Amino acid sequence: MIYEFPDAGAPIRQGDIFAGLPRVDLSLKRMPLLTDDDQKIDATWDEVADKGEEITAILGVESVMAIVANQDCDTQRSEDLTLCQIRKFSEVYKDCPKDGKHKDWMKVITKQSRANLKWFYLPPDNRIGFSERMAIDFLATIRVPREDLEDLRSRRKGRLNFEADEHFREKISDFFRRYPYDEWYPLTTDEVKTYKDEHGEVEVRPWQAPPAQAPPPG
C-alpha cells in the first residue's frame, strides 16, 4: 500500500510509524499525588501548580501507535519530538459505511479526506500492523525525547512512502494554520434565509438582516 519499510538503523524521519509508545492520561480536576512520606492524596492541578516544588503524580499510561509529525530537520536535532496518535478510523470518523461497499468507501476516503482536516486516512496493511482502516488523529499528540525514540527504533513498524508523506506534511500544516469561520457569513439576505432553511438556525450578521421597513403612513 502506501507504506515502506526502512532498515532498522535508518534515521528517524517524518512519517515514521511506531507501535507501543506511551500516551499519558491525566485530569487537571483530580490528580493522584504522592506526598514526601509516600501517602497518596487527590488534588486539583490548580492547588499544586504554584507550590514551586517537585510534584510526584500517579498517571495512567496507555500503549498506542503514533506517527512522527516533525519535519526531517527536527528529527535529527530537536531535543523533543512530537508524534500524533494513530487510531481506528471508525473512532475519528463516525459515519463509516455500514455495509462495506467499495463505492461508499471510495467516496469517504476521497471526499472526506479533503473536507476533514483533523485526521489523515491510513489504509489497512498487516505488514505495518493495521488489520483495519486507521487514521492519524491530529488532535492527539505525544511528546517524547528524541534520543529516547532513537533507542526505540525497534518499535518502528514502517513509514509513509514519498507521496503519502508529502500529502501528510501538507495536511498537518493545513490543520495547524486553519482559520475557523462561519461559511454563511458572505451570503446575501435571501441566500442566508435559504441556508437556514436547509441547515437550521445560524447567527445572522448585521449586513444580512432584512432591511427595516418604513412605518405605514400615519
N, C-alpha and C positions, 0 to 999 in steps of 0.2 A: 504494500500500500504506500503510504506517504512517509514511511519511516526508513532510516538507515541505521546501521549498527557499527559504531566506531570501535577501534581497538580499545582494550581495557585501559591502556596507559595514555590514550588521547586526551589533550587538554579539554577542560570543561568549556562548553560553548552555549550560546543562547539556543534554546530548543532542545537541550538535553533533558531526557525524561528519567526521573529517579523513582524507585519504589521504596517504601518503608522509611520515609522521613517523618520527623516528629512535628505535629501541629499541636500547639499548646492551647487549651481551652480555659478561659478564666472569666470570672464575673467581677465587675467593679462594685457590685452591690453586696456581694457576700464572698469574701476571700478567706479561706482557711490559712491561718498563720501559725508559726511555731515561735513561742517566746524563748528567752535565753535559757530557761530551765526546761525546755522541751515540752512545754504544755501547749496543747492545741486550742486556739481561740478562733472565733469568726469575727471579722471586721469588714467595714467597707473600705475601699481604697482611699476615699477622701479622709478617713480617720487616721491613716498612717502615712499618707503621701509626703507630708511636710515634716516628718519627725527627724529627718537628717541622719538616719542611721540605717545600717544594713537590715533588710527585711527578708525573712525566710518564709516562703509561702509553699503550700501544698497545691500543686496544679495538676489538672488532668492532661494527659498526653495521648494523642491518637496517632497511629501509624498510617500515613497516607501516601498516595502518589502525587508527584508535583513536577513542574517543568521550569527550567531556568528562564527567567524573564529578562535578566540583564543583557546588554549588548556585549559582544565578544571582547571589546577592550576592557570592560569592567570585570569580566570573568577571570581575567589574568592578573588584575592588580587590586581590585577593591577589597577592603577588609571584610565586608559582609556581602552576601548575595541574596537576591530576592527571587523566590520561586512562587508560582501560582499553583494552587491545588488542582488536581485533576479529579473530577467526579463523574458519576454516571450521568449520561446525557439526560436521562429522564428526571434527574434531580435539578438540573439547571433549566430545562425546558419542559414545562408541564403538559404541553399539548402534543405529545408524540403520537404518531398514528397508532391506532389500536390493533388494526388488522395486519399491519406489516407489509402493505402493498408497496412494490418498488416505486410506483408513480408518486404515492403520497410521501414516501421518504425522500425522493428526489426533490420534491417541492420544498420540504422542510429544510433539507441540507443546503439548498441553493438560496432560496428566498430568505429564510430566517437567518441564515449566516450573514447575509448582508444587512438585515434590519436590526439584529440584536448585537449590540456592541459589548455586552457583558460577558460573553463566552466565545470560545473558539472550538469548533467541532473536530473530534478525533474519531476516525473510523476504527472498527474493531480489527485486531490483529493479534493472534495468540503469541506470536514471537516476541511482542513487546509487553504482553500481559493484559491485553484488552480483549476479554471474551465477549464484550458487548460494546455498543456505541458509548463513547465517552466525550467529555468536554473540559476544556480549561476554563476554570472559574476565575475571572479577573478580580472578583470581589474578595477572594480568599487567598491571602498572601502569607508566605512563610519567610522569615529571615534567618539565615544560617551563616556562620563564619566560613569564608571561602576556603581556608586551609583545611578545615574540618571536612567540608564537602569533597575536597580533592582526595582525602583519605578514604572516602566512602564511594569511590568510583566503581567499586564492585556492585553497587546498587543501581548504577546507571543501566537502564534496560535498552536504551537506544536514543535516537534524536530525530527531530523532524528533518526531512530532506530539504534541499535548497529551495524548491518552490514553496513548500509548506512553511518553511521558516521565514521567507520573505513576506508571505501573507500574514503569518503570526506577528511579525515585527510591526507591520503596518496596522494591523487591527488593534494590538495592545496600545499603540501610540494614539490611535483614534479614541480608544476608551478613556485614556487619561487626559486628552485635550478636548473631549466632547463638551459641547455647550448645550445645556438643557434649555429648552424653550417650548412654549405652547404653540403647537403647529397652526392654530387657528388665528393667531394674532394679526396676520396681514389681510384677513378676509374682509370683504365689504359687509355692510349691514345685512343684506339679503343672503349673502353666502354663509355668514356665521349662523343665521337662522336655520338654514338648511343643514349645516354641520350639527347644530344642537338637536335637530330632529333625528339625525342618524346616530349620534354618539351620546346624547344626554346633555344635561346642563353643564355649561362651562362658564368661566369667568370672562364676561364680555368687556372689551376695552372701551374707554370713553369714546374713541373715534368710531366704534362700531354700533353705538347706541342709535336707535331711530331718531330722526330729527324731531325736535319738540314741535308740537302742533300749536298753531296760533289759536288763542281762545276765540270762541264764537262771537260774532259781533253782538254788542250789547243791545 
